[in-house]
């Protein structure tokens, strides 16, 4: 008889996680060297592709196979994240021909598959949990500790079901999975309120299940992603059912009159309360009204005495027919309830003959009998074969398994005719007649004692230690039986082991019929399957054994060494590895300075704990690290010292973290110890200013200690130490308070009696008056001698040491006084607030919309009063020229009043008053007309002056025309000879509009001596004299300043437009 065994060893882990650019190991190991192992990638069978060993095409990756490790992919990248299937094939030989290799690969031989999941991480985003296996009870709360280092990482949870499916957050209904097709309803939102649970996520804790059910028992994959990094971590949630009852396979109980009937209803713990209900019918629901409670140790119900033993259950004493029916055992523990039903049947008589020996062995006649007999031919007898615990299958007559046939006779029982040996089977024979039932158990042994050549053993697994001897208990009860031992299970690859000294090995193999085969000594190379074959005449029997040789642990490769330090860069990742071998496979433990390393945000273990990864190396990681490998045969250890090449400065110890109070005249010592590579330097500050050493202030070694002897109140304040080296800076600070009496004094203020505070309207103003003293001084403010309180426009803050005006107005100007008093001394400081405002005209008799008519010979007074801060300056202009005080014009009241004495005709024109300061200016104009005649002498003088001016103008015009291409002359000729037909305006209308438009654009430029935008019109009819006079004035102004570079044209007619350029005159 051949025992069915696995071809592949079950791996401890099928979800493999590796880091990018490192190697990944898929632990696919065979149970024998005769097993052919191949690797495939892909999710489904029809899409799988074989992975061949060696250099992978178009990739920088090599795939190798190690019989002790499995498939090794070196290195891996993100594209290797996939499902892998490892296939083990036991190639067997056909009787006619050898199977082609391709057919064996497709599984025509015995084969076995193991599925692996490989995830390649590209970063360290998740914190290492204490455990990735979560064991919780059904109905309780559970947390999957999938926690990223930063809230910016995007975390997704997947649940394994064929593939990995996304688990949605939110409300879920209770659902227990019973088949593959039920999975679509698992995350349905249609639920009852009493069957709802919530799945939430907190990046500091992980995924929280408010309630877990059996359907949550699965493997979960937590995936964290950032912009260019990814990390995967697997969790295993095991749901333990909350059982209040121990449970039993017996629910149908048959009894005869006066039998004691036992109902095996037993609680899981002593806190569970039980209640038993009975009904004469079989349909007893949880709330069935026909069910009656049965009290224990009482005959009040059902004429029955019931006893209870928590280790046995309920016992019905001397039961009768009336006690048949359905019994419901109800268990309660707090909010949990559980029920178990028992169906009790009354038998009036026994139907099967009772026998004592129910073990059946085949004999050499080729048949065996199962004596399930009855005295009554009408009894219906059936035979059931147990195929699994609690699950039986009816045995059909005339047919059994493996070629056997079955016949039944009620006086003999079941006769089994067999052609080959079968396995041991548990049979149940049942009988039924009306309401009566009966049953008997039989145990069939697949081979007879006479036919068995090899004695059975308790186990086919043999354990031995390396260098010890191992015994393969392959024994026969017959001395004539020939027994041989082979290594390997496959017919093609097994090899016979010769007795005596083994070639090329220090091992001797002997055989003792009473003991078996002895291999002395054994090594880990002997771990394999062995086949023992016994032959006697035409009989043949084989038996398989597996020898597992235990090997002490040993470290095969590590980067830890006591002779050479490990050097890491600050802030980088450091990996220490400690690869080992041994059988059983050794466990690996890590220590730092003799203390076990606990995985957290800084430490991560990988590859069966054979590597220790330190994330973002910090100064506290320096020290002696050691790895310890251990199995049941011993331990081995390696250790090495980790140092950091460069370390930014950090404060390691200081007393500045808490405020310090010190009495006057005591000594103060504060320290600030630091470390760093290169060595750190230290400097001290008080209230943001460097500390200056003197007779009382001293600095200690490397400036890490500051000592102040005989402190006074001035030494109170915020002290700060700054440590630095070439890699950065670090700080520590703390407040020092000196206790003692001190008169009030003002330490900081922006008030100054000799210098005003100047501010603009609408701006924000803050007046500061900081003080010091003990007791602490009180501060109050005065404005123009009146107390200042906080209101809608002025606010006091910082213990009244600041007065804030959010929007300055005119009423805020004045003299402010800050008064500080602590009872020992009263001090004050004051200052004046002035408000700057742009210059403006507040009163005038000038009217831009109405001309002034002045009589010849009279005096004309114009005034233009202004205000502003700084005080504005006032300038008067006539026809664009500034006026100075002379015999004709008199300026009074700081130029606010202009008096024209003895008005003459030449004094008519355009007058302007301009007031300005550094914040702005304002102006107003007035046209003055002169009426009446002058004296004859005045007229003669006027005629002479006019004649002289005309001559001068003609000469000047001629010169200008020659030097400047005759621009103005040409302009006048053009105006007279080339009047466009589109010019339809009357001369008077054009004259008025020209003066109005020109004033707006030219008057300002004239004051600034800028004629680049002088406005002229080429569409000029015969204009009025005032308009021509206006043009003449502008021409003279342009000539007087020697600047008229750009004369622009603004036409009154839309079609008559051209530009004139005037050269500098």
Secondary structure by P-SEA (a helix, b strand, c coil): cbbbbbcccccccccccccccbbbbcccccccccbbbbbbbccccccbbbbbccccccccbbbbbbccccbbbccccccccbbbbbbbbbccccccccccaaaaaaccccbbbbbbbbbbbcccccccccccbbbbcccbbbbcccccccccbbbbbbbbcccbbbbbcccccbbbbccccccccccccccccccbbbbbbbcccccccccccccccbbbbbbbbcccbbbbbbbbbbbbbbcccccccccbbbbccccccccccccccccbbbbbbbbcccccccccccbbbbbccccccccbbbbbbccccccccccccccccbbbbbbbcccbbbbbbbbbbbbccccbbbbcccbbbbccccccccccccccccbbbbbbbbccccbbbbbbccccccbbbbbbbccccbbbbbcccccbbbbbbbbbccccccbbbbbbbcccccccccccccccbbbbcccbbbbcccccccccbbbbbbcccccccbbbbbccccccccbbbbbbccccccccccccccbbbbbbbbbcccbbbbbbbbbbbbbccccccccccccbbbbbcccbbbbbbbbbcccccbbbbbbcccbbbbbcccbbbccccccccccccccccccbbbbbbbccccccbbbbbbbbcccccccccccccbbbbbcccbbbbbbbbbccccbbbbbbbcccbbbbbcccbbbcccccbbbbcccccccccbbbbbbbccccccbbbbbbbbbcccccccccccccccccccccccbbbbbbbbbccccbbbbbbbcccccccccccbbbcccccbbbbcccccccccbbbbbbbccccccbbbbbbbbbbccccccccccccbbbbbcccbbbbbbbbbccccbbbbbbbcccccccccccbbbcccccbbbbcccccccccbbbbbbbccccccbbbbbbbbbccccaaaaaaaaaaaaaaaaaaaaaaaaaaaaccaaaaaaaaaaaccccccccccaaaaaaaaaaaaaaccaaaaaaccccbbbbbcccccccaaaaaaaaaaaaaaaaaccccbbbbbcccccbbbbbbbccc
